[in-house]
Amino acid sequence: MYLHLGENVVINSKRIVAIIDLETSTVSKKTRDFLKNAQKGSIVVNVSDELPKSAVICERNGEKEVYISQISTATLQKRAEKI
């Protein structure tokens, strides 16, 4: 099944490793470092230009991808539960 992350971005739900709340998780230095390194490695996809609320970490062929979404983690979780 597929999960809509906002705008025109839809991903296969089987690829999802984690969905994290950017408001609370960026307090952790490890999370900030992970997102910083992901951005340097060009594996970050900004779904929208709006204020980011969540990051969806996916895996494809052993490689990580991070989608930054304006949709809250609670909404993404509800969408995923419907799948």
C-alpha positions as CSV (number, residue, x, y, z in Angstrom):
1,M,0.0,0.0,0.0
2,Y,1.0,3.6,-0.3
3,L,1.1,6.6,2.1
4,H,0.5,10.1,1.0
5,L,3.1,12.5,2.5
6,G,1.7,15.7,1.1
7,E,1.8,17.7,-2.1
8,N,2.3,15.0,-4.9
9,V,4.5,12.6,-2.9
10,V,3.3,9.1,-2.2
11,I,5.6,6.3,-0.9
12,N,5.2,2.6,-0.6
13,S,4.4,1.9,3.1
14,K,6.6,-1.2,3.1
15,R,9.7,1.0,2.8
16,I,9.0,3.1,6.0
17,V,11.5,2.6,8.7
18,A,10.3,5.4,11.0
19,I,8.1,8.5,11.2
20,I,9.5,11.1,13.6
21,D,8.1,14.3,15.0
22,L,10.5,17.1,14.1
23,E,9.3,19.3,16.9
24,T,10.2,16.9,19.7
25,S,12.9,14.7,18.2
26,T,15.2,17.5,17.2
27,V,15.9,18.1,20.9
28,S,18.2,15.1,20.7
29,K,21.7,15.7,19.3
30,K,21.7,12.3,17.7
31,T,18.6,13.0,15.7
32,R,19.9,16.5,14.7
33,D,23.2,14.8,13.6
34,F,21.3,12.2,11.6
35,L,19.2,14.7,9.7
36,K,22.2,16.9,9.1
37,N,24.2,14.0,7.7
38,A,21.2,13.0,5.6
39,Q,21.0,16.4,4.1
40,K,24.7,16.5,3.3
41,G,24.3,13.1,1.7
42,S,21.5,14.4,-0.5
43,I,19.0,11.8,0.7
44,V,16.5,14.4,2.0
45,V,13.4,15.2,0.0
46,N,11.4,18.2,1.1
47,V,7.8,17.4,0.3
48,S,6.6,21.0,0.7
49,D,7.9,24.5,1.3
50,E,5.6,24.8,4.3
51,L,6.8,24.5,8.0
52,P,8.0,20.9,8.4
53,K,6.3,18.8,11.1
54,S,7.6,15.3,10.4
55,A,10.3,13.2,8.8
56,V,9.6,9.9,7.3
57,I,12.7,7.7,7.1
58,C,12.5,5.0,4.3
59,E,14.8,2.4,2.9
60,R,15.2,1.5,-0.7
61,N,17.7,-1.2,-1.9
62,G,19.6,-0.7,1.4
63,E,19.8,3.0,1.0
64,K,18.1,5.5,3.4
65,E,15.8,8.3,2.2
66,V,14.3,11.0,4.4
67,Y,11.1,12.8,3.4
68,I,10.4,16.0,5.3
69,S,6.6,16.6,5.4
70,Q,4.3,19.4,6.5
71,I,1.9,16.8,7.7
72,S,1.9,15.9,11.5
73,T,3.0,12.5,12.7
74,A,-0.4,11.9,14.1
75,T,-2.1,12.4,10.7
76,L,0.5,10.2,9.0
77,Q,-0.1,7.5,11.6
78,K,-3.8,7.6,11.0
79,R,-3.3,7.4,7.3
80,A,-1.0,4.4,7.8
81,E,-3.4,2.6,10.1
82,K,-6.1,2.8,7.3
83,I,-3.8,0.9,5.0
